[in-house]
Amino acid sequence: MSNFEIVLRLLLQLTVILATCRIVTIIGRRYLGQTDVVCEMIAGVMLGPSLFGALAPSIQQWLFPKVPIILATGEKLPNPSMSILFAISQIGLVVYMLLIGLEFNTEIIKQRLKGASFVSIAGILVPFCLGSIAAFFLVNRGDLFKQGVSPWAAALYLGASMSITAFPMLARMLYERGIAKTHFGTLALAAGSIDDATAWCLLAIVLASIHTNTSIAAFAIGGGIAYVLLTTFVARPALTVFSKMVKRDGELTVQTLTLVFTLLMFCAWITDAVGIYAVFGAFIIGTAMPRGEFAEQLRERTEFLTTALLLPIFFVFSGLNTQIGLVNTPILWAITALIVAIAIFGKGIACMLAAKLAGENWRESATIGALMNARGLMELIILNIGLEQGIITPTLFTIMVIMAIVTTLMTSPLVNFLLHGTSYERSQII
């Protein structure tokens, strides 16, 4: 394909992706009460081989060609249009993880540290243990994990995948309802943020552990720890210069924003180079960025473009790897049901009981459980990493995507039902 042909294909791909995501989102929000994340997850699966590919396989393959290009030498290369689409989706993820890091509020954690730690430990430990146990039984099947993946690496990966929480979705639902600053809201936010940070650390360990070379694994783990320490104790004080620049100029200028993006891409490259993953570097540097006016303006300048243009590309790319037809036997559907059950019990029920033991009433405890049970975009990120890094097969990827969609679909209706008719008095606001 010439450069001109690649651009033409890319423009048409973006047109179809954005239009489909918007149509599904409008229907989902208006008639099903679902969030944008859920709708875009479903739109991504619809554009993949599961629906579009089943209805019009030739058109779907032409628009999103998965077949590699074979050179005269016999070498196989990824289709250039899909490689560009993948690269754009990764840039979107890096920017989005920066925004997630900005929302990681350590002050909220300090306010409800005891209760949040209790809920978060339950939300990590129970699903991690259940997922790890399931992995030990599934790793020898041959069609779920790639060959060469050790049982321990499979257990760590599936456990971490089960432990993830859709923290951005949790935060937005609480902020939209105006209850983010209540005692109940801060507990949910603090538990969700601790949960996600822990899950990303587990993922970093998993990615390091899949290397058969001990020195490579040690370099990945050591490099990741060094990056976190340098970012926390060295970069954080230095990054206050961004707040000073915004205060001096009266706004976040193009020059300051360029410096932020330059630093972001460099940090993403560092963690990718050491063997962890780019999104981990973006998230950590986001947590170290100064808060206040700088953070608000940075979010305003980047959030809409990222969520409206770049993230839908990632959802569709995930959908292209989701093939419902791969789950084609009663045993595989039984495994899917088991994974969904483990996800709901290990995360939702465990967090609900932990919140109750932490002193919340049953209604608020159940709401916390429902919010913590949602996987959303964060689950798709960890699943795509597993597929790309050669840990899981497309079959297990599809099973886990089904789990992510089911648990995320449950969240909005459950939260609406549990909080319907409730009111929070001003005295509950921190």
C-alpha positions, 0 to 999 in steps of 0.5 A: 500500500502506498502512503496515500492509500494508507491514509485513505484507509485510515480516514475511512476506518476512523469514520466507521469507528467514531460513527459506530461508537457514537450511535451505540453510545446514544442508544445505550445511554438513552434506552439502557442507562449505560455509560460511554465506556460500556457502549464503546466496549460493545461497539468495539466487539460489534465492529470485530469478527463477532458481528461485522465479520459474521455479517459481511466478512469480506467488507470487514476484512477489507476495512480492518485487514488482519491478514499480514503482508507476505514479502517476496522473501516469505517474511510476514509483516503486519498490515500497515493500516492496522499498525498505524491504528494500533499506534494511535490507540496506544498514544490514546492510552498513554494520554488517558493513563496520565489523566487517570494518574491525575485523579489518583488523590492521595488526600482522599486515601488518607481521609478513609485509609482504614476503611479503604484499605479494608475494602481494597485488600478484599477487592485484591486478595479474594479475586486474585486468589480465585483467579490464580486457582482457576489459572492452575486448572486452565493452564494445561488445556492448551487453548487458553494460555500460550505455550511456554507460559508457566503455571505461576505466570498464568496464575499471576496474570489471571489473578491480576486481571480479576483484581482490576477495577474501572476506577475512572468509571467509578469516579465519574459516576460518583462525581456525576451524582454529587456524592464524591465528597461524602464519607461513602463516596470518599471510601469508594474512591480511595478503595478504587484508587488503591485497588487499581494501583496495586493491580498495575503493580501486579501486572508489572510483576507478571510482565517481568516474570514471563521472561525466561531470562532471569536477568531480563526479569530482574531488569524489568522489576528493578527498572520499574521500582527505580522509575517509581522511586525516582518519579515519587521522590525526585520528579514530583518536587521538580514537576511543581514548575508546571504549576508555576508556569500556569500561574505565571502565564495565567493559563496552560499555554501551548509551550507548557502543554508541549513540555508535559507531553514530551515528558509523558512520552519519555516516561512511557518509553522508559517503562516500555523499554525496561519491559513493563509497559508504556501505560504504567509509566504514564500512570505513575508520572500522572500521580506525580503531577501537581494538582490544582489549576494546572491539573484542571486545565490539563484535563480540560485541554486533553480529556475530550480529544482523548475520550472522543477520538483516541479511546474509541480506536482502542475499543475497536482494536480490542473488538477486532481481537474478540471472536465470540465464535472461538467460545464454541463448546459447552466446556468453553462456555462453562469456563466463561460462566465460571470466570464471570462468577469468580469475577462477581463473587471475588470482587463485588461480593467481597468488597460489599462485605468488606465495606459492611465490616468497615462500618457502612450500611448495607445499601452503601456497602452494596453500592461500593461492591457494584462499583468495584466490580466494574472492569471497563477500560482498565480490564481491556488494557490489561487483556490487550497487554496479555495478548500482545505479550504472548501470555493468553490466546485469543480464546481466553482473551474473548472469554475475559472480554465477555466477563469485562462487559458483563461486570461493567454492564451490571454497574449502572443499573445496580447503582441506580437501583441502590441509590434510587430515592436516597439523599445525602445531607450536607453534614455528610460532605467532608 
